[in-house]
Amino acid sequence: MLTRHSFPHGNTRLAGAALLALVCLLSACSSTPTRNARDTSGLRTRGAPINDPSAGLEEISIEAMALVGTPYRYGGNTPDSGFDCSGLVRYVVQRAASVNLPRTASEMGRRGTSLERRDVASGDLVFFNTTGQPNSHVGIYVGQNRFVHAPATGGTVRLEDMTKSYWASRYMGARRVVAVSNLPEAPAPTMTPIPAVPAPARAIDDDPLGTLARARSAPAVTAPPVDDDPIARFATQ
């Protein structure tokens, strides 16, 4: 025969609390975690510094943009004579960063550091296969998936969209041939000191008492009387 045991009132409370905790734990383990509609795991950590690889290289892209419209000329090296693709790149990098590059696109493709597509920044070089040979064409990346290059005979230096199918299918890679440390530093402005103007020397009075006595004995200088009727005075002259 079963007997009903009686528990002290305090033990009954503890047993109830333990049972409630066990139920909550089981329900938490059995529930499926929901994913937020907006997953921010791929975003940058707030407050973390952003490493901008293009910092300091904008001078190269600005110099390249300034030459848009220059006529193409095979073997050309200057704005006056015209440019081919490698002549343009060599001229711009030399002027903007004082870095000498080889004369051909193929040789340029062996200089500097190779970059992943996501790391390409303004001022980097981009290479294409336009003749069946790797790195047979080169341009200067200027941001927003665009690059400046000298395309072909009869054309001019122009801004091109890398996402167009022709260029996207022929893209070979990018290289950074100029580091920020290679860029020439702007000279610090020199401040020309302004010479101080010396104050005029004050005359030393050897006889201050005598000067005071002479000033008191000198006749007072009276102001000329004001003519109340200048027109009448002029008529009587």
DRENDO-1510 file (C-alpha; in Angstrom, 1 decimal, always signed):
<recs>
REC; n; res; u; v; w
REC; 1; MET; +0.0; +0.0; +0.0 .
REC; 2; LEU; +1.4; +3.3; -1.1 .
REC; 3; THR; +1.8; +5.9; +1.5 .
REC; 4; ARG; +1.9; +9.6; +0.9 .
REC; 5; HIS; +4.9; +11.2; +2.4 .
REC; 6; SER; +4.7; +14.7; +3.6 .
REC; 7; PHE; +7.5; +17.2; +2.8 .
REC; 8; PRO; +8.3; +20.3; +4.7 .
REC; 9; HIS; +7.0; +23.4; +3.1 .
REC; 10; GLY; +10.5; +24.7; +2.2 .
REC; 11; ASN; +11.5; +21.6; +0.4 .
REC; 12; THR; +8.4; +21.7; -1.8 .
REC; 13; ARG; +9.4; +25.3; -2.9 .
REC; 14; LEU; +12.9; +24.1; -3.9 .
REC; 15; ALA; +11.5; +21.2; -5.8 .
REC; 16; GLY; +9.2; +23.4; -7.8 .
REC; 17; ALA; +11.9; +25.9; -8.6 .
REC; 18; ALA; +14.2; +23.1; -9.9 .
REC; 19; LEU; +11.4; +21.7; -12.0 .
REC; 20; LEU; +10.7; +25.1; -13.6 .
REC; 21; ALA; +14.4; +25.6; -14.4 .
REC; 22; LEU; +14.5; +22.1; -16.0 .
REC; 23; VAL; +11.5; +22.9; -18.3 .
REC; 24; CYS; +13.1; +26.2; -19.4 .
REC; 25; LEU; +16.4; +24.5; -20.2 .
REC; 26; LEU; +14.7; +21.8; -22.3 .
REC; 27; SER; +12.6; +24.3; -24.2 .
REC; 28; ALA; +15.8; +26.4; -25.0 .
REC; 29; CYS; +17.7; +23.4; -26.3 .
REC; 30; SER; +14.8; +22.2; -28.5 .
REC; 31; SER; +14.1; +25.6; -30.1 .
REC; 32; THR; +15.8; +26.5; -33.5 .
REC; 33; PRO; +17.7; +29.7; -33.4 .
REC; 34; THR; +16.4; +32.3; -35.9 .
REC; 35; ARG; +18.7; +34.2; -38.2 .
REC; 36; ASN; +18.3; +37.9; -38.4 .
REC; 37; ALA; +17.0; +39.2; -41.7 .
REC; 38; ARG; +20.1; +41.4; -42.0 .
REC; 39; ASP; +23.4; +39.5; -41.5 .
REC; 40; THR; +26.1; +41.9; -40.5 .
REC; 41; SER; +28.8; +39.3; -40.0 .
REC; 42; GLY; +30.6; +40.5; -43.2 .
REC; 43; LEU; +30.6; +44.2; -42.3 .
REC; 44; ARG; +33.6; +46.0; -40.9 .
REC; 45; THR; +33.8; +46.2; -37.1 .
REC; 46; ARG; +32.5; +49.5; -36.0 .
REC; 47; GLY; +35.4; +51.8; -35.0 .
REC; 48; ALA; +38.0; +49.6; -36.7 .
REC; 49; PRO; +40.5; +51.5; -38.9 .
REC; 50; ILE; +40.0; +51.1; -42.6 .
REC; 51; ASN; +43.2; +50.4; -44.5 .
REC; 52; ASP; +42.7; +52.3; -47.8 .
REC; 53; PRO; +45.4; +51.0; -50.2 .
REC; 54; SER; +44.8; +53.9; -52.6 .
REC; 55; ALA; +45.9; +56.5; -50.0 .
REC; 56; GLY; +48.6; +58.6; -51.5 .
REC; 57; LEU; +48.3; +57.1; -55.0 .
REC; 58; GLU; +45.6; +59.4; -56.3 .
REC; 59; GLU; +48.3; +61.6; -57.9 .
REC; 60; ILE; +48.8; +58.9; -60.5 .
REC; 61; SER; +45.2; +58.6; -61.5 .
REC; 62; ILE; +44.8; +62.4; -61.6 .
REC; 63; GLU; +47.8; +62.7; -63.9 .
REC; 64; ALA; +46.3; +60.0; -66.1 .
REC; 65; MET; +42.9; +61.7; -66.3 .
REC; 66; ALA; +44.5; +64.9; -67.3 .
REC; 67; LEU; +45.8; +63.2; -70.5 .
REC; 68; VAL; +42.4; +61.9; -71.7 .
REC; 69; GLY; +42.0; +63.1; -75.3 .
REC; 70; THR; +45.7; +62.9; -76.2 .
REC; 71; PRO; +46.1; +61.2; -79.6 .
REC; 72; TYR; +47.3; +57.7; -79.9 .
REC; 73; ARG; +50.7; +57.1; -81.5 .
REC; 74; TYR; +52.6; +53.9; -81.7 .
REC; 75; GLY; +55.9; +54.4; -79.8 .
REC; 76; GLY; +54.7; +57.8; -78.4 .
REC; 77; ASN; +56.1; +58.9; -75.1 .
REC; 78; THR; +54.9; +62.5; -74.5 .
REC; 79; PRO; +51.6; +64.5; -74.8 .
REC; 80; ASP; +53.1; +66.4; -77.8 .
REC; 81; SER; +54.0; +63.3; -79.8 .
REC; 82; GLY; +51.1; +61.1; -78.6 .
REC; 83; PHE; +51.1; +57.9; -76.6 .
REC; 84; ASP; +50.8; +54.2; -77.0 .
REC; 85; CYS; +49.6; +52.2; -74.0 .
REC; 86; SER; +52.9; +51.6; -72.2 .
REC; 87; GLY; +54.2; +55.0; -73.2 .
REC; 88; LEU; +51.3; +56.6; -71.4 .
REC; 89; VAL; +51.7; +54.6; -68.3 .
REC; 90; ARG; +55.5; +55.2; -68.1 .
REC; 91; TYR; +55.0; +58.9; -68.6 .
REC; 92; VAL; +52.3; +59.2; -65.9 .
REC; 93; VAL; +54.1; +57.2; -63.3 .
REC; 94; GLN; +57.4; +59.0; -63.8 .
REC; 95; ARG; +55.7; +62.4; -63.5 .
REC; 96; ALA; +53.4; +61.6; -60.6 .
REC; 97; ALA; +55.7; +59.4; -58.5 .
REC; 98; SER; +59.3; +59.7; -60.0 .
REC; 99; VAL; +59.3; +55.9; -60.6 .
REC; 100; ASN; +60.9; +54.6; -63.8 .
REC; 101; LEU; +59.1; +51.7; -65.5 .
REC; 102; PRO; +60.2; +49.5; -68.4 .
REC; 103; ARG; +59.0; +50.6; -71.8 .
REC; 104; THR; +56.7; +47.6; -72.7 .
REC; 105; ALA; +53.5; +46.4; -71.1 .
REC; 106; SER; +54.9; +42.9; -70.8 .
REC; 107; GLU; +57.9; +44.1; -68.8 .
REC; 108; MET; +55.7; +46.3; -66.6 .
REC; 109; GLY; +53.7; +43.1; -65.8 .
REC; 110; ARG; +56.8; +41.8; -63.9 .
REC; 111; ARG; +57.3; +44.9; -61.7 .
REC; 112; GLY; +55.7; +45.7; -58.3 .
REC; 113; THR; +53.3; +43.5; -56.4 .
REC; 114; SER; +50.5; +41.4; -57.8 .
REC; 115; LEU; +47.0; +42.3; -56.5 .
REC; 116; GLU; +43.8; +40.5; -55.9 .
REC; 117; ARG; +40.8; +42.0; -57.8 .
REC; 118; ARG; +39.3; +43.3; -54.5 .
REC; 119; ASP; +42.5; +45.1; -53.6 .
REC; 120; VAL; +43.0; +47.1; -56.8 .
REC; 121; ALA; +43.0; +50.8; -56.0 .
REC; 122; SER; +43.3; +54.1; -57.7 .
REC; 123; GLY; +46.8; +54.4; -59.2 .
REC; 124; ASP; +47.5; +50.7; -59.8 .
REC; 125; LEU; +48.2; +49.2; -63.2 .
REC; 126; VAL; +45.7; +46.8; -64.9 .
REC; 127; PHE; +46.8; +44.4; -67.6 .
REC; 128; PHE; +44.9; +42.7; -70.4 .
REC; 129; ASN; +45.4; +40.1; -73.1 .
REC; 130; THR; +44.5; +41.8; -76.4 .
REC; 131; THR; +46.8; +40.1; -78.8 .
REC; 132; GLY; +46.9; +36.5; -77.6 .
REC; 133; GLN; +49.8; +37.3; -75.3 .
REC; 134; PRO; +49.6; +37.9; -71.5 .
REC; 135; ASN; +49.9; +41.5; -70.4 .
REC; 136; SER; +49.9; +42.8; -74.0 .
REC; 137; HIS; +48.0; +45.9; -72.9 .
REC; 138; VAL; +48.2; +48.1; -69.8 .
REC; 139; GLY; +46.2; +50.9; -68.3 .
REC; 140; ILE; +45.9; +52.9; -65.1 .
REC; 141; TYR; +43.1; +52.1; -62.7 .
REC; 142; VAL; +41.3; +55.3; -61.5 .
REC; 143; GLY; +38.4; +53.8; -59.4 .
REC; 144; GLN; +34.8; +52.9; -60.0 .
REC; 145; ASN; +35.8; +49.9; -62.2 .
REC; 146; ARG; +37.4; +52.4; -64.7 .
REC; 147; PHE; +40.8; +52.8; -66.2 .
REC; 148; VAL; +42.7; +55.2; -68.4 .
REC; 149; HIS; +44.6; +53.8; -71.4 .
REC; 150; ALA; +45.7; +54.6; -75.0 .
REC; 151; PRO; +43.7; +52.0; -77.0 .
REC; 152; ALA; +44.8; +51.9; -80.7 .
REC; 153; THR; +45.8; +53.7; -83.8 .
REC; 154; GLY; +43.3; +56.4; -84.8 .
REC; 155; GLY; +42.0; +56.7; -81.2 .
REC; 156; THR; +42.9; +58.9; -78.2 .
REC; 157; VAL; +43.7; +58.3; -74.6 .
REC; 158; ARG; +40.3; +57.6; -73.0 .
REC; 159; LEU; +38.5; +56.4; -69.9 .
REC; 160; GLU; +37.2; +52.8; -70.1 .
REC; 161; ASP; +34.8; +50.6; -68.2 .
REC; 162; MET; +36.4; +47.4; -67.1 .
REC; 163; THR; +33.1; +45.7; -66.6 .
REC; 164; LYS; +32.4; +45.7; -70.4 .
REC; 165; SER; +32.5; +42.2; -71.8 .
REC; 166; TYR; +35.5; +42.9; -74.0 .
REC; 167; TRP; +37.8; +44.0; -71.2 .
REC; 168; ALA; +36.3; +41.7; -68.5 .
REC; 169; SER; +37.1; +38.7; -70.7 .
REC; 170; ARG; +40.7; +39.8; -71.4 .
REC; 171; TYR; +41.6; +41.0; -67.9 .
REC; 172; MET; +44.9; +39.5; -66.7 .
REC; 173; GLY; +45.4; +41.1; -63.3 .
REC; 174; ALA; +46.7; +44.2; -61.6 .
REC; 175; ARG; +50.0; +45.3; -60.0 .
REC; 176; ARG; +51.1; +48.0; -57.7 .
REC; 177; VAL; +54.3; +49.5; -58.9 .
REC; 178; VAL; +54.4; +52.5; -56.6 .
REC; 179; ALA; +54.3; +52.5; -52.8 .
REC; 180; VAL; +53.1; +55.5; -50.8 .
REC; 181; SER; +56.7; +55.9; -49.5 .
REC; 182; ASN; +57.9; +56.4; -53.0 .
REC; 183; LEU; +55.8; +59.5; -53.6 .
REC; 184; PRO; +57.8; +62.7; -53.5 .
REC; 185; GLU; +57.0; +64.8; -50.4 .
REC; 186; ALA; +55.8; +68.3; -50.9 .
REC; 187; PRO; +58.3; +70.8; -49.5 .
REC; 188; ALA; +57.3; +72.4; -46.3 .
REC; 189; PRO; +56.4; +76.0; -46.7 .
REC; 190; THR; +59.1; +78.4; -45.6 .
REC; 191; MET; +58.2; +81.3; -43.5 .
REC; 192; THR; +60.3; +84.5; -44.2 .
REC; 193; PRO; +60.8; +86.3; -40.9 .
REC; 194; ILE; +59.6; +89.9; -41.0 .
REC; 195; PRO; +62.3; +92.2; -39.8 .
REC; 196; ALA; +61.4; +94.3; -36.8 .
REC; 197; VAL; +61.3; +98.0; -37.4 .
REC; 198; PRO; +63.3; +99.7; -34.7 .
REC; 199; ALA; +61.5; +102.4; -32.8 .
REC; 200; PRO; +63.0; +105.9; -33.3 .
REC; 201; ALA; +65.3; +106.9; -30.6 .
REC; 202; ARG; +63.9; +109.4; -28.2 .
REC; 203; ALA; +66.1; +112.5; -27.7 .
REC; 204; ILE; +67.4; +112.9; -24.3 .
REC; 205; ASP; +66.8; +116.4; -22.8 .
REC; 206; ASP; +70.0; +117.5; -21.0 .
REC; 207; ASP; +68.2; +120.4; -19.3 .
REC; 208; PRO; +64.6; +119.5; -18.6 .
REC; 209; LEU; +64.1; +122.4; -16.2 .
REC; 210; GLY; +65.4; +124.9; -18.7 .
REC; 211; THR; +63.1; +123.5; -21.4 .
REC; 212; LEU; +60.1; +123.9; -19.1 .
REC; 213; ALA; +61.0; +127.5; -18.2 .
REC; 214; ARG; +61.5; +128.4; -21.9 .
REC; 215; ALA; +58.1; +126.9; -22.8 .
REC; 216; ARG; +56.4; +128.9; -20.1 .
REC; 217; SER; +58.0; +132.2; -21.2 .
REC; 218; ALA; +57.3; +131.7; -24.9 .
REC; 219; PRO; +54.3; +133.7; -26.3 .
REC; 220; ALA; +51.1; +131.8; -26.6 .
REC; 221; VAL; +50.2; +131.0; -30.2 .
REC; 222; THR; +46.6; +132.0; -30.8 .
REC; 223; ALA; +44.4; +130.5; -33.5 .
REC; 224; PRO; +43.5; +132.9; -36.4 .
REC; 225; PRO; +40.0; +134.4; -36.0 .
REC; 226; VAL; +37.2; +132.7; -37.8 .
REC; 227; ASP; +35.8; +134.9; -40.6 .
REC; 228; ASP; +32.0; +135.1; -40.1 .
REC; 229; ASP; +31.4; +136.6; -43.6 .
REC; 230; PRO; +34.1; +135.5; -46.0 .
REC; 231; ILE; +32.1; +136.6; -49.1 .
REC; 232; ALA; +31.9; +140.2; -47.8 .
REC; 233; ARG; +35.5; +140.2; -47.0 .
REC; 234; PHE; +36.4; +139.1; -50.5 .
REC; 235; ALA; +34.2; +141.9; -52.0 .
REC; 236; THR; +36.0; +144.6; -50.0 .
REC; 237; GLN; +39.4; +143.5; -51.1 .
</recs>
